[in-house]
Amino acid sequence: MKIGTPNEIFPGEDRVAMTPASAKDLQKLGYDCAIESGAGLSAGFSDAAYRDAGVEVVETAAALWAGADIVAKVRPPEPSEIEMLRADQTLISFFYPAQNTALMESANAKGSTVIAMDMVPRISRAQKMDALSSMANIAGYRAVIEAGNNFGRFFTGQVTAAGKVPPAKVLVVGAGVAGLAAIGTATSLGAITYAFDVRPEVAEQVESMGAEFVFLDFEEEQQDGSATGGYASVSSPEFAAAQLAKFREIAPDMDIVITTALIPGRDAPELWTKDMVESMKPGSVIVDLAAERGGNCKLTVKDEKIVTENGVTIIGYTDFPSRMAAQSSTLYATNIRHMMTDLTPEKDGSPDHNMDDDVIRGATATHKGEVTFPPPPPKVAAIAAQPKKAPPKELTAEEKRAQEVAAFKKETRNQVTLLAIGAALILGIGMIPGMPASFMQHFIVFVLAVFIGFQVIWNVAHSLHTPLMAVTNAISSIIILGALIQIGSSSVLITLLAALGIFMAAVNIFGGFLVTRRMLAMFQKS
């Protein structure tokens, strides 16, 4: 079958769903590849580069749609593109079926299969196909770059002969993929970075990246993101009020605010109000990554950059990934290629649309004349964050002393019991009729040796057991001397046993020292 990629007709969209590198990988799966002439130019990929990769360059969009069995796009199809769909065609693109019901019905009326890359479930196996995360990662990075472009000072603090420059303070609202990318970029540029998120499990991630997590003095426990597909859940009115109060408190100190909060299927929550903007310093910058869904900032204007009366710049661009078209296209094309790999397990150039597969089923919006959106929850759920354990109670000196005395008494009772049982067993063996006195002498020495060895080894840390046992094996092979003495016995049985003892002791000696040497070498610099 043939996979084709048309030129994106959405105004300002520079990305492309197929790159020369991804086309080579698709060809290894058995597919022929085609692309509309000029589709990759805005992303830096010429028609000649595609031809060199074995891709057929088609002159018009109509010819591409007519000749391709699978069409891979970036943006949702326009009505004119839906008209070119066929019943035997598969469309792969961002589709947003929850917001584009009419578009989904039109595609279903054509009888085509629609795979929405924005519906890929957020489970571990599907991370390689998670196009939303790929684009959010770029959007978070680009948001910091746009903020820096409109911010009149350094991100990092400096002390120069001309004076001292304080570092910028950056607040990232929402610590999802885009938020974490923004945190990493701002921190690497030297800014003092703060972050807030309603999900409790992200605080450690934020702090591990060098940012400070903004905690609320609020007792309500938010729902774990694993229970909502990795996204934030809707906050209660009380929590939202406490959140806004915290933002009002810190707004005057922030130089740059980057908002990324979105809940799937809903308009963006309003988190940065007009009075917060008015309380910010002149020259501050707000980058609203949720502008396409209404914006987290009250004053955001979609696809525009505005400056408020008090000198705060608010950026509401919705094309951050497209502003880095080469990188975005590379990542998105890789997501498409991984999706096609799952769809083509036999690598024979023919997709197998397995609706029992969690990832394929979750991303499919229409198939064989049926609307399959919304999908059922995946069988494999995200791993929930471990519940926080209560800190251990701090014991007083008297309680610690009582615990130590109780533990000592228990250990003493156990040892006395074991000694009594052992003495009774030895006494019982000694009372067996005909038992020679020499045997009992050696047997008592043997039992004491075992007891002492057990007590010594039992108290050794587990991490030291392997090297310790290797050395003790070698040292304990002193028994080879006894075997050497007995090997000259007139009894054939004793001679065989002595030979066997020498062999096993030799293995202990050489093997024990060899293992010890190898383990010690692991802790040495070469």
N, C-alpha and C positions, 0 to 999 in steps of 0.2 A: 504494500500500500504506500501511498504518497502522503507525506506531511507537508503542508504549505503554510507559509506565514505572510499575511498581507501587510501593507503599510497601514499604520495606525492613523485613522482619520479624525480622531478626537483632537480639537485645537490644543496645541502646545505639548502634545505627547511625543516624546523623542525616543522612548524605549522600543525595543523590538524583541519578539518572543523566540527568535532563533539566531544564534551566532554561528560563525564558521566552526568554532570548536564544538559546540553542541550538535551541529549538523553531522560532524564526523562520528560522534557517539551514537546518534540516531541511525546512521547508516550501518553501524555495527549490529544494531538490533534488527536489521533487515529491511529498513524503510528507505524509500526514495525521498529526497528533500527538494522543496521548491520554495522560492521566495519572490515576492513582488519587487520589481526593480526600484531601487532607492529606499527600500524599507529600513535598511540598516544605516543609512548615511548619517542621520542625526545622532546615532550612537557611536559613530566612528568606524562602521564596517561597510566597506565599499562592495559594489557588485562583483568586482574582480576577486576580492577575497572570498566571496561565496563560491564563485566559479572554481577557484583553486581548491576549495573544499569539496567539490563534486556536487554542488547545489545547482539545480536548474533555476535560472533567473527568468521570471515571467514578466512580460511588459505591463499587463493590466491586472487590476484586482478581479475583474470578472473572469478572466482566463484562469487565475489562480484558484478562485472559489470553485470553478467548474471542474478543474483537473485534480483537486486535492481530495483525498478521502478523509483526512484529519486536518483541521484548521487550528493552528495555535496562534492566539492573540494575547495582547496585554489587557487592554480596556474591554469592558462589555461591548458586545456588538451593537452597532447603530441599527435602526429599523431598515435602512437600505441594505445592510449586510445580512440581516435576518432573512430578507427576501431571497438572497442567493443560497441559503441553506438547502440541503437536500435530505431526503428521508434516510439515506444510507451514510450520512456524514456525521462526524464527531467534532464538536467544537470544544476547545480547551482554552479558557481565559478566566480572568477575574469576571465574575458575573453578579455577585451580590443578590441572590434570588429573593431574599427576604424584602429587599427594597425595590426589586425589579420584577414584580409579579407578572405584569403585562408582557414584559419581554420574555419571561420564562414560558408563559402560555403560548406566545407566538412561536418560539422555538419548538415547543412540544407539538403544536399543530402541524409543523413541518415534518414531524416524525424523527427528528435528529436527536442525537445524544449530546447532552451538555455536561461537561465536567468543569465545575467551578473551583478554581484554584484557591479562592478565599474560603472554601468550605472544607479544606483538608483538616481532619481532626488533629488536635494537638496532643498526640501520643508519641512516645519515644521513636517508634518505627517510622513515623511519618515526618520526622524533623527535616529530612532531606528534601521533602516536597512542600514544606511549609513556606509558601511564597509570601504570605502576609508577614511572617517574621523576617524574611529576607529583605522585604521592602521597608519594614519598620526599622530594621537595623540601620539602613541607609538614611531614612528620614531622621532618626535620632542624631546621627552624626552630622548630617547636613544642617539640622536646626541649630546646632552649636556654631557651625561655620557662619550661617546667616546672622546669628546673634552677634558674633564677633565682628562681622562686616558692618554692622550698624551700631556697635558699641564704641564709644569714643576713647576707651582706655585699654590697657593691657589686661589680659586674664590673670597673669601671674604677677605677684608682687616683686618689686625691685627696689634696691637701694643704690642710687647713683650719685655722682658728684653734683648733678642738677637737682637732686631732691629724692625723697622717698615716695614710691608709688605703691599704694595698698593693693592687695589682690582683689579681683572681682568676686562677688558672692553670687553664686548661681543656685537657684531652686528648681528642681525637676519634680513636677507633680505627676505621679504615675510611674511606677518602676517596672513596667513591662519590658518588652524587647526594645522598643524605641527609647524608653526612659533609661534603661541600663546603658544603651549605646551613647546617649547624651551624657550620662554620668561619667562614663569612661573617657569620653572626649574632653569634657570640661575639666576633669581632674588632671588629665595628661597635659592640658594647657596651663595648669598651675592655679586654677581657680579654687576657691573654697566652696565646695559643692555640698548642698543639702538636698535631701530627697524625701518625698512623702508618698505613701501608698496605703490603701485601705486593707490590703492583704497582709496578714501577720507574718507569712513565711518569707517575705522578701527583705526583711530588715537586715538579716545576716548577709545577703547578697550585696545590698547597698554598702554596708560597712566594709565588706571585703574589697570593694573597689575604691576605697579611700574617701567615701562620702560619709556625711553624718545623717542618720535617719531622724526625721522629725516625728517624735512620738506625741500622741494626744493623751491628756489626762482624762481618759474616758474608759469606763469599765466594760463596755460592750465588746464582745469578741466577734470580729468579722468572720464571714464564711471563708473557709479555705478555698483558694483558687483552684485546687484540684477538683473540687466538686462542681465547678462552673466552666470546665474546659480550659483552665489556665487563665481565665479572665477575671476581672474584679466583679464582685456582686453589687447589687443595689444597696446603698447604705440607708439606714433608718433616718428619719427626720432629726432625731436627737444627735446621732453621730454626725450628720451633715452640718448641723448647727455648730457643734464643737469643732469640726474641721474648718469651717469658715472663720470662726473666732480665732483659731490658731493662725490662719493665713493673714488675717488683719493685723495680728500682733507682729508678724515677721516681715510683712510687705515693705515697710519703710527701709529695712536694712538690705533688701535684695537689689542687686544690679541687673540681673538677668533672670527671667522666669520662663521655663519651658514646660508647657502643659501637654500631656499625652493621654489624658484619661478618656477612655471610650468603653462602652458596654455594648456588645454585639446586639444589633437589632433595635437600638435605641438612639435617640438624639444625645449628643454629648452633654454631660452634666455641667452646669454652670458652677465653676469653682473660684474664678477670679472676678469679683464684682467691680462695679464702677468705682466705688469708694476706695477699694484696694489700689486700683490704677492711680487714682488721684493722690494716694498717700505715698506713692513711689517717687524717688528722686528724679529730677530732670536728667535725660540721657539714658535712663533705664530702657531695657528692651524686653518685650514679651513675644515669644514665639509660640503660636497656638497650632499644635499638630492635629488638633481635633476640628479644625475650621471647616472641613468638608461636611461634618455632621452637626454644624451649628456653632461649634467652638466652645472651649472651656472658659474663655474670657468674654465678659458681657459686651465689650466694645469691639470684638474681632469682626473684621469685614472679610468675607470669603474672597480669596485670590487677590487680596490687596495688602499693601503696607500703608499704615496710617500713622500720624503723629498727633498725640492728644495735646490739649491746651497746656498741660503742665510738662510737655516735652518727653513723654514716654512713647517709644516706637512700638507698635503692635503689628506683628507680621502674621498674616493669615493665609499664606500660600498653601495650596493643596497639591503641588507637583514637586515636592522635595525629591522623591526618587528620580523623577524625570530630569531634574537639574544635575544629576550625576548619571546620565543615560548609559554611558559605557559600562560602569560598574553594575548598575541596576539590571541592564540587559544580560550581562554575564551571569548574575545570580539567578535571575528569573528563568533564563533559558536552561540553566542547570536544574532548577526545580521541575521544569517541563520534562526534561530528559529523564529524571528519576521517576516521574509519573509514568512515562512511556515504558520504562524498564519494568515497573510493576505490572503494567498492562500487557507486556509482551514477555511472559516467562520463558517461552520457547525460543525467543530471539529469531523468529521466522518472518518478521515484517507483518504480522497479522495480530491485532489486539484481541485479548481475551478479557471481556468485560465481566469480571467475576464479582457479582453483587454480594457474595458471602465474605468478601474481603472488607475489613473495617474501613480502610483508607479509601478504596475505590467507591464503596457504597456511600461513605460520608461526603465525598466530593461530587457525586452524581446528582444533578438537578433534574434532568429528564432522561428517559431511556425507554426505547421501544414503545413510543406512544404514550408513556405514562409519566406524570410528574412525581418524582421521587423525593421531592423536598417537602418538609424537613426530614432529614435522615434519623434513624434511631440512634440512641447513644451508643458509642463504641463498646464492644465487649470488654476491651482492655481499658480500664480507667486510669487516669493519672494517679501517681502515687501521692497520697496525702502527706502533708507535713506532720512530723511526729509531734504529738501533743507535748506541751511544755510540762516538765516534771517539777513538782514543788521542791524548792531548795531544802536540803536536809536541815533538820532542827539542830541548832547550835547547843551542844551539851555543856552543862556546867562542870566545874572541876570535880565536884562530888559525884555527879552522874558518870563521868569518865572513869573515876576511880572504882565505882561500883561495877561498871562493865568489865574493867580489867580483872577485878577480883573474881567475878562470876566466870569469866573465860578461863582464868587460871584453875579454879576449882573443877570446872568441867574437864579441862585437859588432864588434870591430875587423876580424876576418877577414871577416865578412859585408859590412861597408861597403867594404873594399878590393876584395872580389870584385865587388860591384855597380858600383863605380867603374871597375874594369878592363873589365867587360862594356860599360858605357855608353861608355867612351872608344873601345873597339873598334868599337861600332856607329856612333858619330859619324865616326870615321876611315873606316869603310867607306862611309858616305853621301857623305863629302867626296871619295872617290876615284871616284865615279860620273862617267863621261865627260860633259862639258858642264855640270857643276854650277857655277853662278855663285858667286863669292866672297861677294857680298852675302847670298845665301841662307844660307850657312854661318854667317855672323856672327849673323844673326837666329836661326837654329836653335840655335846654342850658347847664346845668351841664354835661349831658351825652355826648353831642357833644364835649365839651371841653376835657372831659376825653378821648374820643376816639382819638381826635387830638393829645393830649400829649402822649398817649400810642403809637400811630403810629410813632411819631417823635423819641421816645426813642428806640423802637424796630428796626426801619429802619436803624439806624446807628450801630447796633450790627453786628460783624463779623459773617459770615455764620457758621463757626465752633462752635460758641457758642449758636446757636439758640436752639438746643435741650435741654441742661441743663437750659438755661434761660427761655424757654417756660414752662418747668416743674415747676420751682419755681414760675413763675408768675401765672400759673394755680392754684397752691396751695394758694398763697397770695390773688389772686382775688376772691377766694371762700368766701370772707367776705359776699358775697351775701346770704350765708346760714342764716345769722342773719335776713335778711329781710324775708326769707321764713319761719323761725321759728315764726316770729311775725304774719305772715298772715295765718299760718296753722290753727289757732283757729277761722277763719272767719265763719260767719253764711252761707256764700255762698259755696255750694258744689264745684262749678267750681274753686273758688279761693283756696279752701282747696286742691283739686287735683293738681292744678298748683304749690302750695307751696310744697306739698309732692314730686312732680317731681323735683322741684328746689333743695330740700334738698338732694335727691338721687344723682343728677348730681354733685352738689357741693361736696358731700362726695367723689365721684369718683375722682374729681379734687384734693381734699386735699390729700387723701392717695396715689393716683396714682402719683401725681406730686412729692411728697417727695420720693416715692419709686424709681421713674426713676432717680431723681437727685442723690440719694444715690448710685445707681448702676453705674451711669456714673462717679461719683467721685471715686468709688472704682477701676475703670480702671486705674487711675493714681496713685494708691498707691501700694507700695511694700507689698507683703504678709508677 
